[in-house]
Amino acid sequence: MSLFTRSRQLPDTARDEADADGGGATGEEVTEEAAEETGTAERGTAESTEAAETTQAADTPEAGESPRPGWFGWRRRYPRTARGVSVGTSVLAGLLLLVVLLSPARLDRMDLQAFLRFPVELIVLATVLLVLPSKVRRIAAVFFGAFIGLLTLVKLMDMGFRQTMARPFDLVFDWIMLGNATDWLRESFGRTGEVLAIAGVIILFIAVLVLCTLAVVRLTNVMSRHRPRAVVTTLVLGTVWVTCFNLGVQFGGVAFATKGYTGFVANRVQQVRNGLGDAKVFEKQSAVDAFAATPPDQLLTGLRGKDVLFTFIESYGRVAIDDPAMAPEMDATLKKGDATLKAAGFASRSGWLTSPVTGAGSWMAHSTFLSGLWVKNQQRYLNLTSSKRATLTSYFQKTGDWRTVGIVPGVRKSWPEGKYFGLDHIYDSTHLGYKGPYFSWTPVPDQFSLEAFQKLEHGKKNRDPIMAEIILASSHNPWSPIAHTIGWNDLGDGTVFEQIKKEGTNPTEVWKSQERVRTEYRKAIQYSVDSLTQWMQRYGDKNTVLVFLGDHQPVPTVTKGSTSRDVPVTIVAKDPKVLDRVADWHWTDGLKPADNAPEWGMDKFRDRFMTAFAK
């Protein structure tokens, strides 16, 4: 007796169980899976008869015992429901694969039209699994499921990076950025918020991997049990896809036949190849420095005797000036700043610089501006800060005519890279004398940081000229709560900001609304600009030269999808000879650059500045 006919001898309940399981062999049916596993057994052998009898005896419950086949007997007691659950599970597995294959890698494209497509990857996957032998098929199903899950995780990473940095996740360089992300969570929302967010991400990632793998395995088993139907269905769908692809069939302007994952994977492979070769490209660029051989006494001669302040305003991007919802208030702030500076005898010129980053990565923008190299990823930053490439700040130090200092309130721990930038002394958040509260991520309000610079360095008598790098952090994401300017004589040790913080907004509430986020961002930029212009009016003199700029555009929540990476840059001075040296730059008079003002890459500023003030 053939082993493949013993299902005829099973009780009716066993047949019901097989039916409920979504298509097991019953009666005359012979499963293709069993045929592949075992082959054709010889009829009439004693071993086959004995095996069938043994199996039948095992399936027959002893007196007084309740049979428990399937899910502890549930499937046998409710065969129709069990069959519905089985079919429903298969349908959900198919829908899950469609969703992960069709989901775009950016949230702003997540709409119904994105899912009105048919991916070629499903047809290819089905074809491969159908032609493989059964044992290999099982292994392949697990592999393909895990692979799809991993690609889905990359998509999720892309979504997160596009929401913060307006670019996809870099598989070569961005892993180290995850540590910075956890720091930001802890500093913005506390330790509890950080732990909950990390736990949620880990659970999500594990769930995606497991569910994608199970979905592919489930559908593979269904195809194996119904191989003839699966083969015909795959051929029909393949024909439909090819026809629609060649005819360019669209729904709502979106191509129905898509090969999106193929392009997605190809882009990632190319990204990795480019990333692995980027170090050599950057090394060659670093070796070219037009001022490396210039004697120190010939460097920056046009600024001798001046205090030169390079000041970065966090997230001060073009959107703050150009966006119609922010422009009226920012115009008022910049006009007020112009009037304040002119009343104190200062003039200013403004233009645009294109930052290498958006949304985050301020240190890469700072190093681009100071080094004259395009520092677009963390690996370039690490290579730069471990090299001998001179920066704008280190050239000031090289002359021996300036004391070089750094005011970096956003730094909370050791910053070994600080020595690379040629700074004689660095004041981080613990050395500014601030005793007040944090404002979310921001350790020290901008007004206090500038007052501390005045007390610690600029206000000293009988000192050498100063070159300072000042990083203002109050306009750092999440822009809630934010400080506001108060009387400079009232700053004290910063405890006055306790009440100001209590009166501020809650970041959790603010981030529930895009418009509230944009409003708080604009207020933060206004506060930073006000603090800086008031400081210049109060403490600047004929020997003060201020260069201030944004480091990058804010996150897409604020920019609303703008692809611009431009930031404003301004030079302020009382001595007219200083601005005369940059007259050929054709920058706009005042603190607000015109729409058609020159736009340079941020890496171009160092050499142009050095050239303008060389003699």
ChimeraX attribute file (.defattr): number of C-alpha atoms within 10 A of each C-alpha:
attribute: neighborCount
match mode: 1-to-1
recipient: residues
	/A:1	17
	/A:2	14
	/A:3	17
	/A:4	21
	/A:5	16
	/A:6	19
	/A:7	20
	/A:8	15
	/A:9	15
	/A:10	18
	/A:11	12
	/A:12	12
	/A:13	14
	/A:14	18
	/A:15	20
	/A:16	20
	/A:17	25
	/A:18	20
	/A:19	20
	/A:20	23
	/A:21	20
	/A:22	21
	/A:23	17
	/A:24	17
	/A:25	20
	/A:26	22
	/A:27	13
	/A:28	11
	/A:29	13
	/A:30	15
	/A:31	17
	/A:32	16
	/A:33	19
	/A:34	16
	/A:35	13
	/A:36	12
	/A:37	11
	/A:38	10
	/A:39	12
	/A:40	12
	/A:41	13
	/A:42	11
	/A:43	11
	/A:44	10
	/A:45	11
	/A:46	10
	/A:47	11
	/A:48	17
	/A:49	16
	/A:50	12
	/A:51	14
	/A:52	21
	/A:53	14
	/A:54	11
	/A:55	14
	/A:56	16
	/A:57	12
	/A:58	10
	/A:59	14
	/A:60	11
	/A:61	12
	/A:62	10
	/A:63	6
	/A:64	6
	/A:65	7
	/A:66	9
	/A:67	13
	/A:68	13
	/A:69	15
	/A:70	16
	/A:71	10
	/A:72	10
	/A:73	13
	/A:74	14
	/A:75	23
	/A:76	24
	/A:77	17
	/A:78	13
	/A:79	19
	/A:80	16
	/A:81	14
	/A:82	22
	/A:83	20
	/A:84	14
	/A:85	16
	/A:86	17
	/A:87	17
	/A:88	13
	/A:89	16
	/A:90	20
	/A:91	14
	/A:92	14
	/A:93	21
	/A:94	17
	/A:95	13
	/A:96	17
	/A:97	21
	/A:98	17
	/A:99	14
	/A:100	20
	/A:101	22
	/A:102	20
	/A:103	20
	/A:104	22
	/A:105	21
	/A:106	19
	/A:107	14
	/A:108	13
	/A:109	11
	/A:110	13
	/A:111	11
	/A:112	9
	/A:113	14
	/A:114	17
	/A:115	18
	/A:116	17
	/A:117	21
	/A:118	21
	/A:119	20
	/A:120	20
	/A:121	16
	/A:122	17
	/A:123	18
	/A:124	12
	/A:125	16
	/A:126	19
	/A:127	16
	/A:128	12
	/A:129	21
	/A:130	17
	/A:131	10
	/A:132	12
	/A:133	12
	/A:134	19
	/A:135	11
	/A:136	10
	/A:137	19
	/A:138	16
	/A:139	12
	/A:140	19
	/A:141	24
	/A:142	19
	/A:143	15
	/A:144	17
	/A:145	21
	/A:146	20
	/A:147	15
	/A:148	21
	/A:149	24
	/A:150	16
	/A:151	18
	/A:152	23
	/A:153	19
	/A:154	18
	/A:155	20
	/A:156	20
	/A:157	18
	/A:158	22
	/A:159	21
	/A:160	18
	/A:161	20
	/A:162	22
	/A:163	20
	/A:164	19
	/A:165	21
	/A:166	26
	/A:167	17
	/A:168	21
	/A:169	22
	/A:170	18
	/A:171	14
	/A:172	17
	/A:173	16
	/A:174	15
	/A:175	12
	/A:176	11
	/A:177	16
	/A:178	10
	/A:179	10
	/A:180	13
	/A:181	13
	/A:182	17
	/A:183	16
	/A:184	17
	/A:185	21
	/A:186	18
	/A:187	18
	/A:188	22
	/A:189	17
	/A:190	14
	/A:191	14
	/A:192	11
	/A:193	15
	/A:194	19
	/A:195	14
	/A:196	12
	/A:197	15
	/A:198	14
	/A:199	12
	/A:200	11
	/A:201	12
	/A:202	11
	/A:203	10
	/A:204	12
	/A:205	16
	/A:206	12
	/A:207	13
	/A:208	19
	/A:209	19
	/A:210	14
	/A:211	17
	/A:212	25
	/A:213	22
	/A:214	17
	/A:215	22
	/A:216	28
	/A:217	22
	/A:218	17
	/A:219	20
	/A:220	24
	/A:221	19
	/A:222	17
	/A:223	18
	/A:224	20
	/A:225	20
	/A:226	17
	/A:227	17
	/A:228	11
	/A:229	12
	/A:230	18
	/A:231	16
	/A:232	11
	/A:233	14
	/A:234	18
	/A:235	14
	/A:236	12
	/A:237	15
	/A:238	17
	/A:239	13
	/A:240	13
	/A:241	21
	/A:242	13
	/A:243	13
	/A:244	17
	/A:245	17
	/A:246	9
	/A:247	11
	/A:248	12
	/A:249	15
	/A:250	14
	/A:251	11
	/A:252	10
	/A:253	8
	/A:254	15
	/A:255	19
	/A:256	21
	/A:257	22
	/A:258	19
	/A:259	18
	/A:260	18
	/A:261	20
	/A:262	12
	/A:263	11
	/A:264	14
	/A:265	12
	/A:266	12
	/A:267	12
	/A:268	18
	/A:269	13
	/A:270	11
	/A:271	15
	/A:272	16
	/A:273	12
	/A:274	13
	/A:275	16
	/A:276	12
	/A:277	10
	/A:278	14
	/A:279	14
	/A:280	10
	/A:281	10
	/A:282	17
	/A:283	14
	/A:284	9
	/A:285	13
	/A:286	19
	/A:287	12
	/A:288	11
	/A:289	14
	/A:290	10
	/A:291	16
	/A:292	12
	/A:293	7
	/A:294	10
	/A:295	10
	/A:296	17
	/A:297	13
	/A:298	13
	/A:299	20
	/A:300	20
	/A:301	16
	/A:302	17
	/A:303	20
	/A:304	16
	/A:305	14
	/A:306	21
	/A:307	22
	/A:308	23
	/A:309	21
	/A:310	19
	/A:311	23
	/A:312	23
	/A:313	27
	/A:314	25
	/A:315	29
	/A:316	28
	/A:317	29
	/A:318	24
	/A:319	24
	/A:320	28
	/A:321	23
	/A:322	15
	/A:323	15
	/A:324	10
	/A:325	15
	/A:326	17
	/A:327	15
	/A:328	13
	/A:329	16
	/A:330	21
	/A:331	17
	/A:332	12
	/A:333	19
	/A:334	19
	/A:335	15
	/A:336	15
	/A:337	23
	/A:338	20
	/A:339	16
	/A:340	18
	/A:341	25
	/A:342	15
	/A:343	11
	/A:344	15
	/A:345	15
	/A:346	23
	/A:347	21
	/A:348	23
	/A:349	22
	/A:350	24
	/A:351	27
	/A:352	28
	/A:353	25
	/A:354	25
	/A:355	28
	/A:356	24
	/A:357	25
	/A:358	26
	/A:359	27
	/A:360	24
	/A:361	19
	/A:362	23
	/A:363	14
	/A:364	23
	/A:365	28
	/A:366	22
	/A:367	23
	/A:368	27
	/A:369	27
	/A:370	24
	/A:371	27
	/A:372	23
	/A:373	27
	/A:374	23
	/A:375	26
	/A:376	17
	/A:377	20
	/A:378	18
	/A:379	17
	/A:380	20
	/A:381	20
	/A:382	13
	/A:383	16
	/A:384	22
	/A:385	18
	/A:386	11
	/A:387	13
	/A:388	11
	/A:389	19
	/A:390	21
	/A:391	21
	/A:392	22
	/A:393	24
	/A:394	20
	/A:395	20
	/A:396	24
	/A:397	21
	/A:398	16
	/A:399	16
	/A:400	11
	/A:401	19
	/A:402	23
	/A:403	18
	/A:404	25
	/A:405	24
	/A:406	24
	/A:407	23
	/A:408	23
	/A:409	26
	/A:410	18
	/A:411	17
	/A:412	12
	/A:413	9
	/A:414	8
	/A:415	11
	/A:416	9
	/A:417	13
	/A:418	16
	/A:419	13
	/A:420	17
	/A:421	24
	/A:422	20
	/A:423	19
	/A:424	16
	/A:425	14
	/A:426	19
	/A:427	19
	/A:428	21
	/A:429	19
	/A:430	16
	/A:431	14
	/A:432	21
	/A:433	17
	/A:434	21
	/A:435	15
	/A:436	20
	/A:437	19
	/A:438	19
	/A:439	27
	/A:440	24
	/A:441	24
	/A:442	27
	/A:443	22
	/A:444	28
	/A:445	27
	/A:446	27
	/A:447	26
	/A:448	24
	/A:449	27
	/A:450	22
	/A:451	21
	/A:452	21
	/A:453	18
	/A:454	14
	/A:455	12
	/A:456	14
	/A:457	17
	/A:458	20
	/A:459	13
	/A:460	10
	/A:461	7
	/A:462	6
	/A:463	11
	/A:464	16
	/A:465	20
	/A:466	21
	/A:467	25
	/A:468	27
	/A:469	24
	/A:470	22
	/A:471	25
	/A:472	28
	/A:473	25
	/A:474	34
	/A:475	29
	/A:476	25
	/A:477	24
	/A:478	26
	/A:479	28
	/A:480	28
	/A:481	22
	/A:482	27
	/A:483	25
	/A:484	19
	/A:485	15
	/A:486	14
	/A:487	7
	/A:488	14
	/A:489	7
	/A:490	9
	/A:491	18
	/A:492	15
	/A:493	14
	/A:494	17
	/A:495	13
	/A:496	15
	/A:497	23
	/A:498	15
	/A:499	11
	/A:500	16
	/A:501	20
	/A:502	12
	/A:503	12
	/A:504	14
	/A:505	14
	/A:506	16
	/A:507	21
	/A:508	12
	/A:509	11
	/A:510	19
	/A:511	17
	/A:512	10
	/A:513	12
	/A:514	12
	/A:515	14
	/A:516	15
	/A:517	21
	/A:518	23
	/A:519	16
	/A:520	23
	/A:521	26
	/A:522	23
	/A:523	22
	/A:524	27
	/A:525	25
	/A:526	22
	/A:527	21
	/A:528	24
	/A:529	24
	/A:530	21
	/A:531	24
	/A:532	21
	/A:533	21
	/A:534	18
	/A:535	17
	/A:536	22
	/A:537	17
	/A:538	13
	/A:539	13
	/A:540	21
	/A:541	17
	/A:542	13
	/A:543	17
	/A:544	21
	/A:545	25
	/A:546	21
	/A:547	18
	/A:548	23
	/A:549	24
	/A:550	29
	/A:551	36
	/A:552	32
	/A:553	31
	/A:554	30
	/A:555	23
	/A:556	18
	/A:557	18
	/A:558	23
	/A:559	19
	/A:560	14
	/A:561	13
	/A:562	15
	/A:563	12
	/A:564	15
	/A:565	22
	/A:566	26
	/A:567	26
	/A:568	27
	/A:569	25
	/A:570	22
	/A:571	23
	/A:572	24
	/A:573	25
	/A:574	21
	/A:575	17
	/A:576	13
	/A:577	12
	/A:578	20
	/A:579	19
	/A:580	11
	/A:581	16
	/A:582	17
	/A:583	13
	/A:584	9
	/A:585	16
	/A:586	12
	/A:587	23
	/A:588	20
	/A:589	16
	/A:590	23
	/A:591	27
	/A:592	25
	/A:593	21
	/A:594	17
	/A:595	13
	/A:596	10
	/A:597	15
	/A:598	15
	/A:599	15
	/A:600	14
	/A:601	18
	/A:602	27
	/A:603	23
	/A:604	18
	/A:605	19
	/A:606	18
	/A:607	18
	/A:608	14
	/A:609	14
	/A:610	18
	/A:611	17
	/A:612	20
	/A:613	17
	/A:614	17
	/A:615	13
